[in-house]
């Protein structure tokens, strides 16, 4: 799928497909529900990947999406406490990049829920980044495709003396830049 013609992994950050396997191997449990084709599919693993339930259809739905619930193994990790703010920032960023995709973060420890949905994608991201700055013009946006490479660019000049350039490749932030940033600057 990832390297085939289907394009199912256009925004994938991984390369070798080991992400879920590693989470499973290092967790007390992993519980997954996939809502697609009118059905709710469910599977659960315990203690490092031992299958507890087979992939079963457990109901009907009109919704689509995936719910992944897991608990890291406390014998493997020095801390298993998740930082809500860190996760919230990453999900918000992903929601900007994947316009129209709703992401919901639920912290059961504090009964806190955050929901992220941006129909304008990275245009909304620029507005978010610059909300406390004095903009010189509306956000400029363009997109295009060449040789199966898709690009989206949004920018806005402000009256700020410092610039802020944020770039991503396949939904992964590239803090150290790259040829995509160099090309944009040129």
Backbone as CSV, one residue per row, in Angstrom:
resi,resn,N_x,N_y,N_z,CA_x,CA_y,CA_z,C_x,C_y,C_z
1,UNK,0.796,-1.201,0.000,0.000,0.000,0.000,0.833,1.259,0.000
2,UNK,1.836,1.335,0.872,2.577,2.581,1.033,3.320,2.958,-0.240
3,UNK,3.911,2.005,-0.918,4.724,2.317,-2.079,4.020,1.976,-3.396
4,UNK,2.764,1.555,-3.318,2.007,1.199,-4.513,1.330,2.401,-5.127
5,UNK,0.459,2.139,-6.071,-0.220,3.194,-6.810,-1.458,3.727,-6.096
6,UNK,-1.889,3.099,-5.034,-3.141,3.488,-4.377,-3.044,4.837,-3.678
7,UNK,-1.867,5.265,-3.292,-1.703,6.560,-2.641,-2.227,6.586,-1.223
8,UNK,-2.348,5.439,-0.601,-2.896,5.363,0.744,-2.022,5.971,1.814
9,UNK,-0.770,6.192,1.508,0.143,6.706,2.517,0.780,8.019,2.083
10,UNK,0.030,8.891,1.438,0.573,10.164,0.977,1.061,11.019,2.135
11,UNK,0.457,10.862,3.286,0.819,11.703,4.427,1.451,10.890,5.550
12,UNK,1.958,9.732,5.241,2.548,8.870,6.251,3.937,9.336,6.632
13,UNK,4.201,9.359,7.929,5.529,9.735,8.386,6.447,8.546,8.546
14,UNK,5.909,7.370,8.665,6.729,6.182,8.856,7.237,5.654,7.532
15,UNK,8.143,4.708,7.625,8.707,4.158,6.399,8.537,2.646,6.321
16,UNK,8.737,1.953,7.429,8.781,0.499,7.374,7.581,-0.190,8.023
17,UNK,6.582,0.576,8.478,5.363,-0.014,8.996,5.515,-0.676,10.346
18,UNK,6.437,-0.220,11.175,6.643,-0.858,12.476,6.022,-0.087,13.630
19,UNK,5.463,1.098,13.385,4.947,1.948,14.458,3.974,1.246,15.375
20,UNK,2.877,0.732,14.836,1.867,0.062,15.652,2.425,-1.215,16.275
21,UNK,3.294,-1.904,15.567,3.887,-3.127,16.106,4.743,-2.837,17.332
22,UNK,5.495,-1.740,17.279,6.347,-1.373,18.406,5.493,-0.937,19.595
23,UNK,4.478,-0.120,19.342,3.561,0.278,20.424,2.960,-0.968,21.059
24,UNK,2.531,-1.902,20.253,1.928,-3.136,20.751,2.922,-3.926,21.607
25,UNK,4.139,-4.047,21.124,5.158,-4.828,21.836,5.531,-4.213,23.181
26,UNK,5.396,-2.893,23.315,5.829,-2.195,24.523,4.667,-1.752,25.408
27,UNK,3.503,-2.364,25.211,2.317,-1.950,25.957,1.708,-3.091,26.755
28,UNK,1.026,-2.704,27.849,0.252,-3.681,28.613,-0.951,-4.141,27.804
29,UNK,-1.560,-3.192,27.066,-2.646,-3.550,26.163,-2.746,-2.547,25.023
30,UNK,-3.287,-2.996,23.907,-3.635,-2.145,22.769,-5.020,-2.579,22.329
31,UNK,-5.923,-1.622,22.254,-7.311,-1.885,21.889,-7.651,-0.996,20.693
32,UNK,-8.112,-1.589,19.606,-8.356,-0.842,18.375,-9.769,-1.078,17.875
33,UNK,-10.432,0.029,17.532,-11.724,-0.035,16.853,-11.591,0.721,15.545
34,UNK,-12.007,0.095,14.467,-11.992,0.718,13.155,-13.417,0.791,12.650
35,UNK,-13.873,2.003,12.345,-15.227,2.223,11.867,-15.164,2.504,10.373
36,UNK,-15.619,1.544,9.585,-15.570,1.697,8.137,-16.553,0.757,7.473
37,UNK,-16.985,1.127,6.298,-17.918,0.319,5.511,-19.161,-0.069,6.303
38,UNK,-19.623,0.827,7.183,-20.847,0.587,7.934,-20.698,-0.350,9.122
39,UNK,-19.480,-0.780,9.424,-19.252,-1.742,10.514,-18.232,-1.211,11.507
40,UNK,-18.313,-1.704,12.743,-17.315,-1.425,13.768,-16.491,-2.692,13.936
41,UNK,-15.218,-2.606,13.582,-14.297,-3.734,13.708,-13.474,-3.527,14.978
42,UNK,-13.180,-4.621,15.700,-12.468,-4.502,16.975,-11.440,-5.617,17.114
43,UNK,-10.295,-5.258,17.705,-9.275,-6.243,18.065,-8.534,-5.726,19.296
44,UNK,-8.063,-6.651,20.134,-7.344,-6.269,21.349,-6.137,-7.184,21.544
45,UNK,-5.049,-6.569,22.034,-3.822,-7.293,22.356,-3.435,-6.954,23.788
46,UNK,-2.829,-7.894,24.491,-2.337,-7.678,25.856,-0.881,-8.095,25.957
47,UNK,-0.214,-7.548,26.966,1.129,-7.971,27.369,2.104,-8.126,26.202
48,UNK,2.346,-7.033,25.514,3.360,-7.041,24.469,2.932,-7.640,23.161
49,UNK,1.647,-7.694,22.896,1.194,-8.125,21.579,0.478,-9.445,21.515
50,UNK,0.194,-10.070,22.664,-0.553,-11.322,22.648,-2.006,-11.022,22.286
51,UNK,-2.466,-11.618,21.203,-3.822,-11.364,20.725,-4.842,-11.916,21.710
52,UNK,-5.702,-11.034,22.202,-6.740,-11.423,23.158,-8.048,-11.704,22.437
53,UNK,-8.346,-10.891,21.433,-9.558,-11.111,20.650,-9.200,-11.055,19.173
54,UNK,-9.859,-11.869,18.408,-9.685,-11.842,16.956,-10.339,-10.573,16.417
55,UNK,-9.976,-10.195,15.200,-10.626,-9.067,14.555,-12.070,-9.463,14.291
56,UNK,-12.983,-8.803,15.002,-14.402,-9.111,14.905,-15.198,-7.873,14.553
57,UNK,-16.334,-8.080,13.925,-17.303,-7.011,13.729,-18.183,-7.016,14.969
58,UNK,-18.213,-5.869,15.677,-18.962,-5.817,16.937,-20.186,-4.904,16.862
59,UNK,-20.447,-4.342,15.683,-21.630,-3.495,15.553,-21.685,-2.798,14.215
60,UNK,-22.751,-2.031,14.051,-22.960,-1.245,12.845,-22.776,0.230,13.177
61,UNK,-22.405,1.025,12.179,-22.206,2.456,12.381,-22.349,3.201,11.065
62,UNK,-22.658,4.457,11.170,-22.655,5.337,10.005,-21.408,6.219,10.031
63,UNK,-20.601,6.081,11.067,-19.398,6.890,11.235,-18.196,6.209,10.591
64,UNK,-17.125,6.985,10.415,-15.848,6.434,9.994,-14.787,6.956,10.948
65,UNK,-13.713,6.212,11.072,-12.619,6.650,11.928,-11.960,5.471,12.608
66,UNK,-10.959,5.788,13.408,-10.209,4.777,14.132,-9.979,5.244,15.555
67,UNK,-10.186,4.356,16.509,-9.911,4.636,17.915,-8.827,3.664,18.361
68,UNK,-7.718,4.214,18.866,-6.625,3.385,19.379,-6.440,3.744,20.845
69,UNK,-6.491,2.745,21.695,-6.332,2.937,23.136,-5.232,1.984,23.584
70,UNK,-4.214,2.514,24.269,-3.122,1.652,24.717,-2.567,2.156,26.032
71,UNK,-1.869,1.250,26.742,-1.213,1.609,27.993,0.229,1.121,27.914
72,UNK,1.192,2.071,27.960,2.596,1.663,27.903,2.972,0.807,29.112
73,UNK,3.891,-0.101,28.907,4.337,-0.989,29.968,5.251,-0.244,30.935
74,UNK,4.894,-0.229,32.215,5.655,0.528,33.221,6.995,-0.128,33.556
75,UNK,7.173,-1.398,33.230,8.471,-2.042,33.446,9.469,-1.646,32.355
76,UNK,8.965,-1.263,31.189,9.814,-0.879,30.063,10.192,0.599,30.124
77,UNK,9.238,1.450,30.509,9.443,2.902,30.488,9.586,3.458,31.897
78,UNK,10.453,4.460,32.047,10.659,5.087,33.360,9.449,5.909,33.770
79,UNK,8.702,6.426,32.800,7.447,7.111,33.096,6.417,6.731,32.042
80,UNK,5.208,6.568,32.481,4.114,6.259,31.554,3.039,7.334,31.633
81,UNK,3.419,8.496,32.138,2.488,9.613,32.239,2.620,10.457,30.979
82,UNK,1.520,10.626,30.270,1.521,11.407,29.039,1.312,12.878,29.352
83,UNK,1.988,13.736,28.607,1.845,15.173,28.751,0.729,15.639,27.822
84,UNK,-0.385,16.064,28.405,-1.554,16.470,27.624,-1.217,17.596,26.654
85,UNK,-0.462,18.571,27.102,-0.144,19.728,26.261,0.663,19.310,25.031
86,UNK,1.634,18.440,25.216,2.446,17.963,24.098,1.584,17.238,23.068
87,UNK,0.716,16.359,23.540,-0.149,15.603,22.631,-1.148,16.535,21.951
88,UNK,-1.702,17.472,22.704,-2.662,18.425,22.138,-2.027,19.248,21.024
89,UNK,-0.797,19.715,21.242,-0.113,20.504,20.217,0.106,19.692,18.950
90,UNK,0.489,18.445,19.094,0.728,17.588,17.924,-0.564,17.282,17.175
91,UNK,-1.640,16.999,17.905,-2.913,16.719,17.235,-3.456,17.964,16.539
92,UNK,-3.316,19.126,17.181,-3.760,20.371,16.548,-2.988,20.594,15.252
93,UNK,-1.683,20.416,15.318,-0.832,20.565,14.134,-1.272,19.614,13.025
94,UNK,-1.537,18.375,13.380,-1.977,17.379,12.392,-3.325,17.754,11.794
95,UNK,-4.217,18.287,12.611,-5.532,18.692,12.105,-5.402,19.851,11.117
96,UNK,-4.449,20.754,11.344,-4.200,21.821,10.375,-3.718,21.226,9.057
97,UNK,-2.833,20.245,9.136,-2.227,19.657,7.939,-3.190,18.768,7.169
98,UNK,-4.127,18.152,7.848,-5.075,17.229,7.225,-6.458,17.866,7.241
99,UNK,-6.642,18.886,6.403,-7.870,19.681,6.451,-9.112,18.804,6.346
100,UNK,-10.076,19.152,7.190,-11.346,18.435,7.201,-11.354,17.198,8.081
101,UNK,-10.211,16.819,8.645,-10.149,15.646,9.519,-10.322,16.083,10.969
102,UNK,-11.321,15.531,11.632,-11.562,15.864,13.035,-10.728,14.960,13.926
103,UNK,-10.012,15.575,14.859,-9.223,14.829,15.833,-9.735,15.191,17.216
104,UNK,-9.947,14.175,18.034,-10.466,14.385,19.380,-9.484,13.790,20.378
105,UNK,-9.072,14.592,21.346,-8.165,14.158,22.405,-8.939,14.166,23.711
106,UNK,-8.950,13.025,24.379,-9.654,12.894,25.652,-8.648,12.502,26.716
107,UNK,-8.553,13.317,27.762,-7.704,13.005,28.911,-8.629,12.555,30.033
108,UNK,-8.694,11.258,30.259,-9.600,10.706,31.268,-9.146,11.026,32.685
109,UNK,-7.884,11.439,32.856,-7.389,11.791,34.191,-8.065,13.050,34.702
110,UNK,-8.268,14.012,33.811,-8.838,15.301,34.221,-10.193,15.575,33.576
111,UNK,-10.719,14.571,32.861,-11.979,14.718,32.145,-11.937,15.918,31.196
112,UNK,-10.808,16.048,30.480,-10.599,17.143,29.539,-10.707,16.605,28.117
113,UNK,-11.425,17.330,27.283,-11.563,16.952,25.881,-11.213,18.146,25.003
114,UNK,-10.403,17.914,23.996,-10.066,18.921,22.996,-10.441,18.346,21.632
115,UNK,-11.021,19.178,20.798,-11.409,18.750,19.458,-10.790,19.700,18.450
116,UNK,-10.222,19.140,17.395,-9.554,19.938,16.375,-10.122,19.578,15.010
117,UNK,-10.548,20.597,14.280,-11.085,20.424,12.937,-10.891,21.741,12.191
118,UNK,-10.154,21.709,11.091,-9.867,22.916,10.324,-10.169,22.662,8.855
119,UNK,-11.260,23.221,8.386,-11.661,23.022,6.996,-10.754,23.758,6.015
120,UNK,-10.056,24.797,6.490,-9.152,25.548,5.618,-7.703,25.098,5.752
121,UNK,-7.462,24.030,6.502,-6.124,23.446,6.598,-5.042,24.428,7.008
122,UNK,-3.978,24.493,6.196,-2.825,25.307,6.587,-3.102,26.806,6.532
123,UNK,-4.147,27.214,5.862,-4.557,28.626,5.929,-4.933,28.944,7.377
124,UNK,-5.690,28.045,7.999,-6.056,28.213,9.404,-4.827,28.156,10.298
125,UNK,-3.824,27.371,9.905,-2.584,27.278,10.683,-1.863,28.629,10.703
126,UNK,-1.777,29.262,9.537,-1.143,30.584,9.466,-1.913,31.578,10.335
127,UNK,-3.240,31.551,10.246,-4.062,32.439,11.073,-3.803,32.191,12.557
128,UNK,-3.647,30.934,12.933,-3.377,30.559,14.325,-2.005,31.075,14.770
129,UNK,-0.998,30.851,13.943,0.368,31.276,14.272,0.448,32.793,14.411
130,UNK,-0.267,33.500,13.547,-0.153,34.956,13.486,-1.278,35.700,14.205
131,UNK,-2.070,35.004,15.020,-3.244,35.652,15.607,-2.909,36.861,16.483
132,UNK,-1.722,36.921,17.059,-1.340,38.051,17.910,-0.381,39.010,17.207
133,UNK,-0.207,38.814,15.908,0.680,39.674,15.129,-0.169,40.557,14.215
134,UNK,0.408,41.629,13.787,-0.273,42.552,12.885,0.049,42.152,11.438
135,UNK,-0.939,41.587,10.755,-0.740,41.095,9.396,-0.740,42.244,8.397
136,UNK,0.079,42.109,7.364,0.138,43.101,6.290,-0.874,42.765,5.199
137,UNK,-1.209,41.478,5.047,-2.153,41.027,4.008,-2.816,39.732,4.456
138,UNK,-3.856,39.336,3.744,-4.504,38.051,4.018,-3.533,36.919,3.699
139,UNK,-3.784,35.764,4.277,-2.939,34.597,4.029,-2.986,34.229,2.546
140,UNK,-1.811,34.005,1.983,-1.686,33.567,0.593,-1.526,32.053,0.597
141,UNK,-2.237,31.383,-0.293,-2.211,29.917,-0.337,-2.130,29.465,-1.787
142,UNK,-1.307,28.463,-2.014,-1.327,27.779,-3.304,-0.942,26.326,-3.113
143,UNK,-1.346,25.517,-4.067,-1.041,24.087,-4.031,-0.804,23.610,-5.450
144,UNK,-0.096,22.501,-5.560,0.176,21.948,-6.871,0.758,20.558,-6.782
145,UNK,0.861,19.919,-7.937,1.403,18.569,-8.000,2.273,18.453,-9.241
146,UNK,3.416,17.787,-9.078,4.305,17.507,-10.194,5.034,16.208,-9.900
147,UNK,5.070,15.315,-10.867,5.750,14.026,-10.702,5.320,13.330,-9.416
148,UNK,4.025,13.294,-9.159,3.434,12.623,-7.999,3.833,13.242,-6.660
149,UNK,4.405,14.438,-6.684,4.733,15.157,-5.452,3.727,16.283,-5.289
150,UNK,3.014,16.258,-4.174,2.023,17.286,-3.891,2.591,18.295,-2.910
151,UNK,2.282,19.557,-3.140,2.792,20.625,-2.297,1.654,21.585,-1.959
152,UNK,1.614,21.997,-0.701,0.723,23.068,-0.258,1.589,24.103,0.435
153,UNK,1.360,25.368,0.136,2.116,26.454,0.744,1.145,27.534,1.172
154,UNK,1.344,28.033,2.369,0.579,29.186,2.855,1.559,30.112,3.562
155,UNK,1.369,31.413,3.354,2.245,32.369,4.034,1.531,33.696,4.216
156,UNK,2.072,34.459,5.148,1.536,35.782,5.432,2.646,36.633,6.029
157,UNK,2.815,37.820,5.497,3.785,38.745,6.060,3.115,39.551,7.167
158,UNK,3.881,39.790,8.224,3.391,40.577,9.348,4.363,41.725,9.607
159,UNK,4.021,42.560,10.551,4.889,43.677,10.922,5.958,43.265,11.930
160,UNK,6.040,41.987,12.218,7.031,41.452,13.153,8.434,41.563,12.555
161,UNK,9.422,41.759,13.416,10.807,41.855,12.956,11.448,40.483,12.747
162,UNK,10.851,39.462,13.329,11.419,38.118,13.162,10.473,37.276,12.312
163,UNK,11.057,36.379,11.537,10.221,35.509,10.721,10.034,34.169,11.411
164,UNK,9.032,33.472,10.991,8.753,32.136,11.517,8.396,31.259,10.327
165,UNK,9.223,30.283,10.068,9.001,29.358,8.962,8.807,27.973,9.548
166,UNK,7.665,27.372,9.245,7.338,26.040,9.746,7.093,25.163,8.529
167,UNK,7.803,24.043,8.440,7.639,23.173,7.275,7.435,21.721,7.702
168,UNK,6.811,20.978,6.781,6.482,19.576,7.031,6.721,18.774,5.760
169,UNK,7.029,17.504,5.942,7.064,16.538,4.849,6.310,15.313,5.340
170,UNK,5.313,14.893,4.585,4.495,13.735,4.952,3.955,13.844,6.379
171,UNK,3.494,15.039,6.727,2.866,15.284,8.030,3.850,15.260,9.192
172,UNK,5.139,15.296,8.919,6.161,15.319,9.954,6.881,16.659,9.883
173,UNK,6.936,17.351,11.011,7.589,18.662,11.052,9.086,18.507,10.775
174,UNK,9.613,19.367,9.922,11.035,19.329,9.565,11.703,20.560,10.169
175,UNK,12.046,20.455,11.440,12.628,21.585,12.176,13.958,22.037,11.598
176,UNK,14.674,21.119,10.972,15.980,21.466,10.399,15.879,21.856,8.933
177,UNK,14.661,22.050,8.445,14.473,22.469,7.055,14.708,21.340,6.080
178,UNK,15.149,21.694,4.894,15.395,20.715,3.844,15.255,21.376,2.491
179,UNK,15.340,20.579,1.435,15.267,21.143,0.085,13.906,21.765,-0.196
180,UNK,12.857,21.269,0.454,11.538,21.862,0.268,11.515,23.306,0.782
181,UNK,12.188,23.558,1.901,12.271,24.923,2.444,13.169,25.791,1.581
182,UNK,14.297,25.238,1.178,15.228,26.000,0.337,14.549,26.405,-0.977
183,UNK,13.819,25.491,-1.560,13.097,25.782,-2.804,12.062,26.857,-2.606
184,UNK,11.340,26.813,-1.499,10.329,27.834,-1.236,10.973,29.207,-1.068
185,UNK,12.043,29.254,-0.304,12.728,30.541,-0.083,13.262,31.109,-1.396
186,UNK,13.780,30.214,-2.252,14.310,30.673,-3.536,13.198,31.217,-4.401
